[in-house]
Amino acid sequence: MPAKDNTVTYESSRLADYTYDNSIERGAIDLPFALMTLLLLTVGVIMVLSASFARAYYDPTNETGGNATYYFVRQALFALCGVGVMFVCSRFPMGFYRHISGIVVAVSGVLLVLVLIPGIGERVNGASRWINLGFTTFQPSEIAKIGVIMYFSALICRNKERLTDIRSLVPFAVVLGVICLLLVAEPHMSAIIIILAIGLVMLFLGGLPLRWFVIGGSVGAALLGFGYAMFGYVRNRFAAWLNPFADASDAGYQIVQSLYSIGSGGLLGLGLGNSRQKYLYLPEEHNDFIFSVVCEELGFIGAMLILVLFALLIVRGYWLSMHARDRYSALVGAGITTHLAMQVILNVAVCTNSIPCTGISLPLFSYGGTALLLQMAELGIILSLSRDIPEKR
């Protein structure tokens, strides 16, 4: 009697959209990707402790109650939960994520509407971007990012070779348009930029002709000009970016303090825990500007080692996506990896004043419980697709 064949068949000419069979035994998760994720997460939690204890101890809002480890304890708990979320997400087959992709993007749209309703959305510094859950807050835009990746991947697989037809682009344009309009109402320009970039990357991976990217680039430039003309805070950030020391006590304060922090670190840094700028000089030192504290305490060498780890994680993510066994898995893996790469590049660029200041966090490092959980869930999806890659005998 012939042995049972547990291999999954797919077309030899291209990646196929096969149906998962629960009776088929899946392989193990990709160990290098998992270990690099856990290493970066561990270093990130340690840096949250180092960067946040001064602000947590001296908190004029009394949110922390003078507990110097307030932010660290919360981040560590979310990190532990995030590890569990990552491994749980790695257990679900990729077919499951394809089936719920429409639900995820729809839920993100509903949450983006709710965040604009007074009493539900929490308004901070003139922007309604957060929903207060009582024990924490979260930004619905984070769910929208993964929702766009999952849903666009499903649409591309459904359309197959029809992306050259303008009618096939209508669903993509509608989803991006609705999400971006809701983000404009918050307003949240950095999330708009990231989601538009994710959408363009997904369409590029799906085989959209290059002429459409020229048109999209023109539209993006027009939207950027519109944002510059309509929103005063956008103009102020551009002015601070071009010459932060011209108004170092106001518009350019964040960038100036960040540059002081990076410059103080030198080659080897001041040592873990010895940052001076975190003593209420550098704003958002445990969040958007945590990389500046990394540079100050660990120096150029320490910061570069962390960036090398991120680079290895990103390269491994693309490698796993290229070896995925179906088109949907490859698109989702490449989309998530691109999202990770964009967040890292943009955060470092903001801290070094290479681009105008925007509220972009550093993945696995910046303080934020729900954002960390969603990041770990995304990385868990990549581990899920890695379990379907056939092992070399």
C-alpha positions as CSV (number, residue, x, y, z in Angstrom):
1,M,0.0,0.0,0.0
2,P,1.5,3.4,-1.0
3,A,2.5,5.8,1.7
4,K,0.1,8.7,2.2
5,D,1.4,11.9,0.5
6,N,1.0,14.9,2.8
7,T,2.5,17.4,0.4
8,V,0.5,20.3,-0.8
9,T,0.2,20.5,-4.6
10,Y,0.5,23.8,-6.4
11,E,1.0,25.0,-10.0
12,S,4.5,24.9,-11.3
13,S,4.1,28.0,-13.4
14,R,3.4,30.4,-10.6
15,L,2.5,30.5,-6.9
16,A,-1.0,29.1,-6.6
17,D,-3.8,29.9,-4.1
18,Y,-4.2,26.5,-2.7
19,T,-6.8,25.5,-0.1
20,Y,-5.3,24.5,3.3
21,D,-6.0,21.0,4.6
22,N,-6.0,20.7,8.3
23,S,-4.9,17.1,8.0
24,I,-1.6,18.1,6.5
25,E,1.2,18.4,9.0
26,R,2.9,21.8,9.0
27,G,6.6,22.3,9.7
28,A,8.2,24.2,12.5
29,I,8.5,28.0,12.7
30,D,11.6,29.7,11.3
31,L,13.9,29.8,14.3
32,P,16.3,32.6,13.1
33,F,13.3,35.0,12.6
34,A,11.8,34.1,15.9
35,L,15.1,34.5,17.8
36,M,15.9,37.8,16.2
37,T,12.4,39.1,17.1
38,L,12.8,38.0,20.7
39,L,16.3,39.5,21.0
40,L,15.1,42.9,19.7
41,L,12.0,42.8,21.9
42,T,14.2,42.1,25.0
43,V,16.6,45.0,24.2
44,G,13.6,47.2,23.5
45,V,12.0,46.5,26.9
46,I,15.3,47.2,28.7
47,M,15.6,50.5,26.8
48,V,12.1,51.5,27.8
49,L,13.1,51.0,31.5
50,S,16.3,53.1,31.0
51,A,14.5,55.9,29.0
52,S,11.4,56.2,31.0
53,F,12.2,56.0,34.7
54,A,13.0,59.7,35.1
55,R,9.7,60.9,33.6
56,A,7.7,58.1,35.4
57,Y,9.2,59.3,38.8
58,Y,8.5,62.9,38.1
59,D,5.1,63.0,36.5
60,P,3.1,66.2,37.0
61,T,-0.1,64.5,35.8
62,N,0.3,61.9,38.6
63,E,-0.6,59.1,36.1
64,T,2.3,57.0,37.3
65,G,2.0,57.9,41.0
66,G,5.7,58.5,41.2
67,N,6.5,54.9,40.4
68,A,9.8,55.0,38.4
69,T,9.1,51.5,36.9
70,Y,5.6,52.3,35.8
71,Y,6.2,52.3,32.0
72,F,8.7,49.4,32.2
73,V,6.3,47.1,34.1
74,R,3.5,47.8,31.7
75,Q,5.7,47.3,28.6
76,A,7.2,44.1,30.0
77,L,3.7,42.7,30.6
78,F,2.6,43.6,27.1
79,A,5.8,42.1,25.8
80,L,5.1,38.8,27.5
81,C,1.6,38.9,26.1
82,G,3.0,39.8,22.7
83,V,5.2,36.7,22.7
84,G,2.2,34.6,23.3
85,V,0.2,36.4,20.6
86,M,3.1,35.9,18.2
87,F,3.2,32.1,18.8
88,V,-0.6,31.8,18.7
89,C,-0.7,33.7,15.4
90,S,1.9,31.3,14.0
91,R,-0.4,28.4,14.6
92,F,-3.2,29.6,12.3
93,P,-2.8,28.7,8.7
94,M,-2.5,31.4,6.1
95,G,-5.8,30.4,4.6
96,F,-7.4,31.7,7.9
97,Y,-5.9,35.1,7.5
98,R,-7.1,35.3,3.9
99,H,-10.7,34.5,5.0
100,I,-10.7,37.3,7.7
101,S,-8.9,39.9,5.7
102,G,-12.1,41.7,4.7
103,I,-13.3,41.6,8.3
104,V,-10.1,43.2,9.6
105,V,-10.1,46.1,7.2
106,A,-13.9,46.7,7.9
107,V,-13.3,46.7,11.7
108,S,-10.4,49.1,11.2
109,G,-12.7,51.5,9.3
110,V,-15.4,51.3,12.0
111,L,-12.8,52.1,14.7
112,L,-11.5,55.0,12.7
113,V,-15.0,56.4,12.7
114,L,-15.5,55.8,16.4
115,V,-12.3,57.6,17.3
116,L,-13.8,60.8,15.9
117,I,-16.8,60.7,18.2
118,P,-16.4,62.8,21.3
119,G,-16.5,60.6,24.4
120,I,-15.1,57.6,22.6
121,G,-12.0,59.1,21.0
122,E,-9.4,60.6,23.2
123,R,-8.1,64.0,22.0
124,V,-4.5,64.8,22.7
125,N,-2.7,67.9,21.4
126,G,-5.6,68.7,19.1
127,A,-5.7,65.3,17.5
128,S,-8.3,62.5,18.0
129,R,-6.2,59.3,17.3
130,W,-6.8,57.1,20.3
131,I,-9.6,55.1,21.9
132,N,-9.4,54.7,25.6
133,L,-9.9,51.2,26.9
134,G,-9.5,52.1,30.5
135,F,-6.4,50.2,31.2
136,T,-4.7,51.4,28.0
137,T,-5.2,53.3,24.8
138,F,-4.7,52.3,21.2
139,Q,-4.7,53.8,17.7
140,P,-7.1,52.3,15.2
141,S,-4.7,53.3,12.5
142,E,-2.4,50.4,13.6
143,I,-5.2,47.9,12.8
144,A,-5.8,49.7,9.5
145,K,-2.2,49.1,8.4
146,I,-2.3,45.3,8.8
147,G,-5.8,45.3,7.4
148,V,-4.7,47.0,4.2
149,I,-1.9,44.4,3.8
150,M,-4.2,41.4,4.3
151,Y,-7.1,42.7,2.2
152,F,-5.0,44.0,-0.7
153,S,-3.2,40.6,-0.8
154,A,-6.5,38.8,-1.1
155,L,-7.8,41.3,-3.8
156,I,-4.6,40.8,-5.8
157,C,-4.9,37.0,-5.7
158,R,-8.6,37.3,-6.6
159,N,-7.8,39.6,-9.6
160,K,-4.8,37.5,-10.7
161,E,-3.7,39.0,-14.0
162,R,-6.3,41.8,-14.3
163,L,-4.4,44.6,-12.4
164,T,-3.8,46.2,-15.8
165,D,-7.6,46.9,-16.1
166,I,-8.5,50.2,-14.4
167,R,-11.8,48.7,-13.2
168,S,-9.8,46.2,-11.1
169,L,-8.1,49.1,-9.2
170,V,-11.4,50.6,-8.0
171,P,-11.6,48.4,-4.8
172,F,-8.1,49.3,-3.9
173,A,-8.7,53.0,-4.4
174,V,-12.0,53.0,-2.4
175,V,-10.3,51.3,0.6
176,L,-7.3,53.6,0.6
177,G,-9.5,56.7,0.0
178,V,-11.9,56.0,2.8
179,I,-9.1,55.2,5.3
180,C,-7.1,58.2,4.4
181,L,-10.1,60.6,4.6
182,L,-10.8,59.3,8.1
183,L,-7.2,59.8,9.0
184,V,-7.3,63.4,7.7
185,A,-10.2,64.0,10.0
186,E,-8.2,63.0,13.1
187,P,-5.7,64.4,11.7
188,H,-2.8,61.8,11.4
189,M,-0.6,62.6,8.5
190,S,2.2,60.1,9.4
191,A,-0.3,57.2,9.3
192,I,-1.6,58.5,5.9
193,I,1.9,58.4,4.5
194,I,2.6,54.9,5.8
195,I,-0.8,53.4,4.6
196,L,-0.5,55.0,1.2
197,A,3.1,53.6,0.9
198,I,1.9,50.2,2.0
199,G,-0.9,50.3,-0.6
200,L,1.5,51.2,-3.4
201,V,4.0,48.5,-2.4
202,M,1.3,45.9,-2.4
203,L,0.1,47.0,-5.9
204,F,3.7,46.9,-7.1
205,L,4.1,43.4,-5.8
206,G,0.8,42.5,-7.5
207,G,2.2,43.5,-10.9
208,L,0.6,46.9,-11.4
209,P,2.2,48.6,-14.4
210,L,4.8,51.3,-13.6
211,R,2.8,54.1,-15.4
212,W,0.2,53.9,-12.6
213,F,2.9,54.6,-10.0
214,V,3.8,57.8,-11.9
215,I,0.2,58.9,-11.7
216,G,0.1,57.8,-8.0
217,G,3.3,59.7,-7.3
218,S,1.7,62.8,-8.8
219,V,-1.4,62.4,-6.7
220,G,0.7,61.9,-3.6
221,A,2.7,65.0,-4.2
222,A,-0.6,66.9,-4.7
223,L,-1.9,65.5,-1.4
224,L,1.3,66.5,0.3
225,G,1.0,70.0,-1.0
226,F,-2.7,70.1,0.1
227,G,-1.6,69.0,3.6
228,Y,1.1,71.7,3.7
229,A,-1.4,74.4,2.7
230,M,-4.3,73.3,4.9
231,F,-2.7,72.3,8.2
232,G,-0.6,74.8,10.1
233,Y,1.2,72.1,12.1
234,V,2.5,70.6,8.9
235,R,4.0,73.9,7.8
236,N,5.5,74.3,11.3
237,R,7.1,70.9,11.2
238,F,8.7,71.6,7.8
239,A,10.1,74.9,9.0
240,A,11.5,73.2,12.1
241,W,13.0,70.5,9.9
242,L,14.8,72.9,7.7
243,N,16.2,75.0,10.6
244,P,15.4,73.5,14.0
245,F,17.8,75.8,15.9
246,A,16.0,78.9,14.6
247,D,13.3,78.2,17.2
248,A,15.0,75.8,19.5
249,S,12.7,76.5,22.4
250,D,9.4,75.8,20.6
251,A,8.9,74.4,17.1
252,G,12.4,72.9,16.9
253,Y,12.7,71.8,20.5
254,Q,12.1,68.1,19.9
255,I,14.6,67.8,17.1
256,V,17.3,69.9,18.9
257,Q,17.1,67.8,22.0
258,S,17.2,64.6,19.9
259,L,20.3,65.8,18.1
260,Y,21.9,66.8,21.4
261,S,21.1,63.3,22.7
262,I,22.6,61.5,19.6
263,G,25.7,63.7,19.6
264,S,26.3,63.2,23.3
265,G,26.7,59.4,22.8
266,G,29.7,59.5,20.7
267,L,31.3,56.2,19.6
268,L,30.8,54.1,22.7
269,G,28.0,56.0,24.5
270,L,27.6,57.1,28.1
271,G,26.6,53.7,29.3
272,L,23.2,52.0,29.9
273,G,21.1,54.2,32.2
274,N,23.4,57.2,32.0
275,S,21.5,59.4,29.5
276,R,21.2,63.0,30.5
277,Q,18.6,64.1,27.9
278,K,16.0,61.8,29.3
279,Y,15.8,63.9,32.5
280,L,12.8,65.8,31.1
281,Y,14.8,67.5,28.3
282,L,14.0,65.1,25.5
283,P,10.2,64.8,24.8
284,E,8.7,61.3,24.2
285,E,12.0,59.8,25.2
286,H,10.4,56.4,25.8
287,N,8.3,56.5,22.7
288,D,9.0,58.2,19.4
289,F,12.5,59.3,20.4
290,I,13.7,56.2,22.2
291,F,16.3,55.7,19.4
292,S,17.9,59.0,20.5
293,V,18.4,57.6,24.0
294,V,19.8,54.4,22.5
295,C,22.4,56.5,20.7
296,E,23.2,58.5,23.8
297,E,23.6,55.5,26.1
298,L,25.0,52.8,23.7
299,G,26.8,55.1,21.3
300,F,27.3,54.8,17.6
301,I,28.4,51.1,17.8
302,G,25.4,50.0,20.0
303,A,22.9,51.8,17.8
304,M,24.4,50.3,14.6
305,L,24.3,46.8,16.1
306,I,20.6,47.3,16.8
307,L,20.0,48.6,13.2
308,V,22.0,45.6,11.9
309,L,19.6,43.3,13.9
310,F,16.6,45.0,12.3
311,A,18.2,44.7,8.9
312,L,18.8,41.0,9.4
313,L,15.2,40.6,10.6
314,I,13.9,42.4,7.5
315,V,16.1,40.5,5.1
316,R,14.9,37.2,6.7
317,G,11.3,38.3,6.4
318,Y,11.7,38.9,2.7
319,W,13.5,35.6,2.3
320,L,10.7,33.7,3.9
321,S,8.1,35.6,1.7
322,M,10.0,34.7,-1.5
323,H,9.9,31.1,-0.5
324,A,6.3,31.0,0.5
325,R,4.2,28.2,-1.0
326,D,1.3,30.4,-2.3
327,R,0.9,33.8,-3.7
328,Y,-1.2,35.2,-0.8
329,S,1.4,34.2,1.8
330,A,4.1,35.8,-0.2
331,L,2.2,39.0,-0.6
332,V,1.3,39.2,3.1
333,G,4.8,38.4,4.2
334,A,6.4,41.0,1.9
335,G,3.8,43.6,3.0
336,I,4.4,43.1,6.7
337,T,8.2,43.1,6.2
338,T,7.9,46.3,4.2
339,H,5.8,47.9,6.9
340,L,8.4,46.9,9.5
341,A,11.2,48.4,7.3
342,M,9.3,51.6,6.8
343,Q,8.7,52.1,10.5
344,V,12.3,51.6,11.4
345,I,13.7,53.8,8.6
346,L,11.2,56.7,9.2
347,N,11.7,56.6,13.0
348,V,15.5,56.8,12.7
349,A,15.2,59.5,10.0
350,V,13.0,61.6,12.3
351,C,15.4,61.2,15.3
352,T,18.3,62.3,13.1
353,N,16.3,65.2,11.4
354,S,16.6,63.6,8.0
355,I,12.9,64.1,7.5
356,P,10.3,66.4,9.2
357,C,9.2,65.3,12.6
358,T,6.3,62.8,12.6
359,G,4.7,60.6,15.2
360,I,6.3,57.3,14.1
361,S,7.3,54.8,16.7
362,L,10.2,52.4,16.5
363,P,8.9,48.8,16.3
364,L,9.6,46.5,19.4
365,F,11.2,49.5,21.2
366,S,8.8,52.4,21.6
367,Y,6.4,52.3,24.6
368,G,2.9,51.3,23.7
369,G,1.1,48.2,24.7
370,T,-1.5,47.7,22.0
371,A,0.9,48.8,19.2
372,L,3.4,46.2,20.5
373,L,0.8,43.4,20.5
374,L,-0.2,44.2,16.9
375,Q,3.5,44.2,15.9
376,M,4.0,40.8,17.5
377,A,0.8,39.6,15.8
378,E,2.2,40.7,12.4
379,L,5.5,38.9,13.0
380,G,3.5,35.8,14.1
381,I,1.8,35.8,10.7
382,I,5.3,35.7,9.1
383,L,6.2,32.7,11.3
384,S,2.9,31.1,10.2
385,L,3.9,31.3,6.5
386,S,7.3,30.0,7.4
387,R,5.8,26.8,8.7
388,D,4.5,26.0,5.1
389,I,8.0,26.3,3.5
390,P,9.2,22.8,2.7
391,E,12.4,21.8,4.5
392,K,15.4,20.7,2.5
393,R,16.0,17.0,2.9
